Amino acid sequence: MRDIAGRSKRLRILIVAHAFPPMNSIASHRPYSWARFWRDEGHEVHVLTPAKHNFDGMMDLERDLRGICVHEVPYLPMRVSQPGSVLTSTHSAVGRWEWIKTITRRARFGLAMFGDLRLLAYRPMVRKGMDIMREAQIDFIIATSPPEVVFFVARTLSRRTGVPWVADFRDLWFRDMRLYQSRLASWLSGPVNSWLVKCSAALVTVSRGLQDRLCGHTGRDVLISYNGFFEADRHTLPHSYPRSDGKLHIVYTGRLYPGKRDPEPLFRAIRSLRAKDFDSKNRIVVDFYGFDDPWLRGLVRSYELEKSVSLHGFIPYSQSMAVQHAADVLLFLDWTEMQAEGVLTGKLFEYLGTGRPILSLGRRKDSEAACLIADAGCGVTLTTNDEIENFLLHLLSSDRPPSVGSAARDLFSRERQARLLLEALTERILSRAN
């Protein structure tokens, strides 16, 4: 970066985020990629994040944090999770919390930010943030939401110090983009978010669809910084190899949501092929990695696919990447709400990075996710039962699909996205200030 005299300038940046390594969440990768690659460019990076507890999930995401100043802030009178906490059984503390979160999901999601326990981190994080601001002479703050508490914190720090802050929306609050969210919570969330970001120096989001919705709501320009994949992860993975069991392994990693991100169309196609005796040897196997949702087990039983569908539970990030790399086909489930354009989970970009073919199931072939997959040359999007059946038949009658991808895929490396974002923010915020 250059200051007004054209000299190289070392920036001091504060990232405010709830999810950050070692928290094993797809949401951790975005702020970590900024911290890592901005650090590698010679900038001083501070991360302000609340302390993690068992209800936050596994703490086994191993990343290089050297040279990144991570400030974890306690906010609850509970034992703090330690790095390396791995879910070993359903009786573990993390497993119990995941079960509690599942049975209370409808109530929690219905209240949106207004029932979010993490709002209690606001005052402790502001106190710690002010200490950082005084000691480090921060140039700008960037907060990535949800949860919205990070926006409250960043806004307060900016108001008290005059340092510009940037609001990054990984998801939006609109009801068609959230699961179980009540109409009242959605209606109230709009004015609250508008008030939060009114004084922000810039708005950022993760897709064109979210950009359009956010522009329409705020009347402001919105930058896009896509999620992506870590190039180093791709190079350190073992060689892609077929499994020795002679099965066709379709792999899904991550969260599922009934009616929104739902594998039922795939189950329906597999059952139909079985009924037509096209897969009498049960060669099609679907492997799910993530929380063992009771509704998913019920769905598997209802389609009588217990011999073909396996639910493996949580696994460490490194193992998840290896599993994706070894898959014959990766399953991506596009968000089913037709009006919720631009809901691009970070998992899609992980898939792109492996180079394995992607089978995307959705309602439209022109959604942003479908177009991204097609443009990157990494897979197909299917919308009807006949299409899915024909695709599976083709896979059964051919050798293992080769690796896929094109130069377009490489545009979505996290390093490139982090560099482009910093360049845009420097031009938009710091150049104007100078």
Secondary structure, DSSP 8 states (H G I E B T S, - for coil): -B-TTS-B---EEEEE-S--TTS-SHHHHHHHHHHHHHHHTT-EEEEEEE---GGG--B------TTEEEEEE--SSS----TTB---STTSHHHHHHHHHHHTHHHHHHHGGGG-GGGGGHHHHHHHHHHHHHHH--SEEEEEESSTHHHHHHHHHHHHH---EEEEESS---GGGSSS--HHHHHHHHHHHHHHHTT-SEEEESSHHHHHHHHHHH-S--EE----B-HHHHHHS------TT--EEEEEES--BTTTB--HHHHHHHHHHHHTTSSTT--EEEEEES---HHHHHHHHHTT-TTTEEE-----HHHHHHHHHH-SEEEEE----TT-TT---HHHHHHHHHT--EEEE-S-SSSHHHHHHHHTT-EEEE-SHHHHHHHHHHHHTS--------TTGGGGBHHHHHHHHHHHHIIIIIHHH-
